[in-house]
Amino acid sequence: MTVANGRDFLAIPGPTVVPERVLSAMHRPAIDIYSGSLVATTDSCLADLKKLFRTAGDTYIYAANGHGAWEASLSNTLSRGDRILVLESGRFAHNWGEMGVLPGLDITTLEGDWRHAVDAERFEQVLREDREHKISAVLVVQIDTASGVVNDIPRLRAAMDAAGHPALLMVDCIASLATMPFEMDEWGVDLAITGSQKGLMMPPGLSFVAAGVRAKKAHASAGLRTRYWDWTMRDGPEHYMKYCGTPPEHMLFGLRCALDMILEEGLDAVIRRHELLAGTVRSAVTGWAEGGAIDFNIIEPAERANSVTTVAATGGQDCARLLAFCENQCGVKLGITIGDLYGKGFRIAHMGHVNAPMLLGVLGVVEAGLQALDWPHGPGGVQAAVNYLGEHLAD
Ligand SMILES: Cc1ncc(COP(=O)(O)O)c(C=O)c1O
């Protein structure tokens, strides 16, 4: 028996739901790539991306997924043999660091345990021990999409300042931009990246880099520069070279529309919506967790992300069955857990084009699944989620 027929719902943490308005904006004929409105679209997107990153630095648009932005960040600022310090708190900073293997970077990792944010005190200690300042750049994610952790970027910056360490601070905001506060300039972040397919409500395929003054200075002597990713090339006046080739124009039509939607709602309101929806999910998980079969992967409540909740199946239940129930019988595709957590839980995304009915629907389906599969769980998860939302939306 199934009640899945109707509109499927994608609750994986990227790609996320693409609004009809964005899809419609992309559904149009190609236009000239050398002059006219596309040039203005590029200029306005680059300018509006600065508003999202909250920087006066330079922004770049790549026809690439997030791995492309990772490569752009390293190749534009570093040279063969430079040391980078990866701050592990899940999967993605580690993978970013791996992008440095083939170009010949020297990678060291401050290991984490996937259930906590990066330990700022241990980080500061590592920096203090680097007396010769061999570390050129520090790589950290703001939200790790695998573990569901949020790292405290101002706290990490403070650790660098306290240690008097000059390394560049590079932050991956792929799962966090436009879902929680990020203040690139105010927080002293030298370089930040994001992708199109999560909080920005676009299909996958574009990624973005914001470079501050210190990153641009490092660029001047970077030995890993290659023509495709090169900022100098893209800083020039020629529109075609801002993409090192044919602009991905339909993606740009979509991006323009998605940025309009974010700015019309207001960045602060978008972030507040994400906070409320994250709180709604957490209320449900807290309720379910009373039964003992599931719990939050991230132990400290303050370290749980606004954009994705990673739920651990602590009772050893078969998560594939729950995922299959939600998808096949109810039409909701939840995220699998990945990397070290593979098979040990599930992820609920709450980022991008998501509102209360979408999310309450997902939570209702998960609770139905817990019941159908007889997983020991507290019975009041969805009720707690509804209560949370009602309380927080009351005037
Ligand atoms: C935090 C984070 N960084 C980087 C990436 C890699 O992005 P992509 O898969 O677009 O290359 C992802 C993908 O999910 C991510 O969540």
The ligand as a Gaussian input file, in Angstrom:
#p B3LYP/6-31G(d) Opt

LIG

0 1
 C       29.722000      21.644000       2.827000
 C       29.967000      21.120000       1.443000
 N       31.100000      21.445000       0.813000
 C       31.370000      20.999000      -0.418000
 C       30.510000      20.181000      -1.085000
 C       30.877000      19.673000      -2.437000
 O       30.064000      20.279000      -3.385000
 P       29.809000      19.594000      -4.805000
 O       29.218000      18.256000      -4.544000
 O       28.878000      20.553000      -5.476000
 O       31.111000      19.515000      -5.491000
 C       29.311000      19.810000      -0.485000
 C       28.360000      18.929000      -1.171000
 O       27.399000      18.478000      -0.638000
 C       29.039000      20.294000       0.815000
 O       27.905000      19.958000       1.438000

